[in-house]
Each structure stands twice: as C-alpha cells, then as structure tokens.
Amino acid sequence: MDFNAIFPLNWKVDRHNPNSLVLVILIYLAACAALKIVEILLGWVPIIGIIIGALCWIVGFYCALGIITAVILYCKKD
C-alpha cells in the first residue's frame, strides 16, 4: 500500500533533514488546531456542532496517522 498517496504531505520528509519532519508535524498539528477553533466557535449550534465534532474526530485521526507515517518514513533505512 502506498501511504504517499494517502498522506501526500509526507513526501516532504527527508531522512537526512530533521527540520523537514518537524515542519510536517507542525502542519498536521496546525490543521488540527484550526479545526478545533472552528469547533469551539460553532460547536454550540446543535446540528452543525455534531457535524463539526465528527469532522474534528476524522481529521484528528488522519493527522495522527500522518504524523506516525512521517516518523516511520524519517526513521526508515535506505
């Protein structure tokens, strides 16, 4: 299975450059934080709150898997 097709941001991870790994992790965390801010602002609306809460869970899970695969790609031997 090609994880680069699922997580295209992980193509930027260079095994010899730790800053590339940190940058990718920060982008994933920023995406989660931005959606969490939207959830805080609109979470009080009954139906929209449920939809945004589910979306936050899905995006959070995707970002967690993206971070894990980025670390695996960084630690992978040539």
C-alpha positions as CSV (number, residue, x, y, z in Angstrom):
1,M,0.0,0.0,0.0
2,D,1.4,3.4,-1.0
3,F,1.0,5.7,2.0
4,N,2.3,8.6,0.0
5,A,-0.9,8.6,-2.0
6,I,-3.0,8.8,1.2
7,F,-0.6,11.3,3.0
8,P,0.9,13.5,0.3
9,L,2.4,15.9,2.8
10,N,4.8,13.1,3.9
11,W,6.6,13.3,0.6
12,K,8.4,16.3,2.0
13,V,10.1,14.3,4.8
14,D,13.8,13.9,4.1
15,R,15.6,11.3,6.1
16,H,18.7,13.4,6.4
17,N,16.9,16.6,7.4
18,P,15.2,16.6,10.8
19,N,13.7,20.0,10.1
20,S,11.5,18.5,7.3
21,L,10.0,16.1,9.8
22,V,9.3,18.9,12.3
23,L,7.7,21.0,9.6
24,V,5.4,18.2,8.5
25,I,4.4,17.5,12.1
26,L,3.7,21.2,12.7
27,I,1.5,21.4,9.6
28,Y,-0.6,18.4,10.8
29,L,-0.9,20.0,14.3
30,A,-1.9,23.3,12.8
31,A,-4.6,21.7,10.8
32,C,-6.0,20.0,13.9
33,A,-5.8,23.3,15.9
34,A,-7.5,25.3,13.2
35,L,-10.4,22.8,13.1
36,K,-10.6,22.7,16.8
37,I,-11.0,26.5,16.9
38,V,-13.9,26.2,14.4
39,E,-15.4,23.6,16.6
40,I,-15.2,25.9,19.6
41,L,-16.8,28.7,17.7
42,L,-19.6,26.8,16.1
43,G,-19.9,23.8,18.4
44,W,-22.8,25.3,20.2
45,V,-25.1,25.1,17.2
46,P,-27.0,21.8,17.6
47,I,-26.6,20.1,14.1
48,I,-23.5,22.0,13.0
49,G,-21.8,21.1,16.3
50,I,-22.4,17.4,15.7
51,I,-21.1,17.6,12.2
52,I,-18.0,19.6,13.1
53,G,-17.4,17.3,16.1
54,A,-17.4,14.3,13.8
55,L,-15.2,16.1,11.3
56,C,-12.7,17.0,14.1
57,W,-12.5,13.4,15.1
58,I,-11.9,12.3,11.5
59,V,-9.3,15.0,10.8
60,G,-7.6,14.3,14.1
61,F,-7.3,10.6,13.3
62,Y,-6.0,11.4,9.9
63,C,-3.4,13.8,11.3
64,A,-2.3,11.3,13.9
65,L,-1.8,8.6,11.3
66,G,0.0,11.2,9.1
67,I,2.4,12.0,11.9
68,I,3.0,8.4,12.6
69,T,3.8,7.6,9.0
70,A,6.0,10.7,8.7
71,V,8.1,9.5,11.7
72,I,8.3,6.0,10.2
73,L,9.4,7.4,6.8
74,Y,12.0,9.5,8.6
75,C,13.4,6.5,10.6
76,K,13.2,4.1,7.6
77,K,16.5,2.8,6.4
78,D,17.5,3.4,2.8
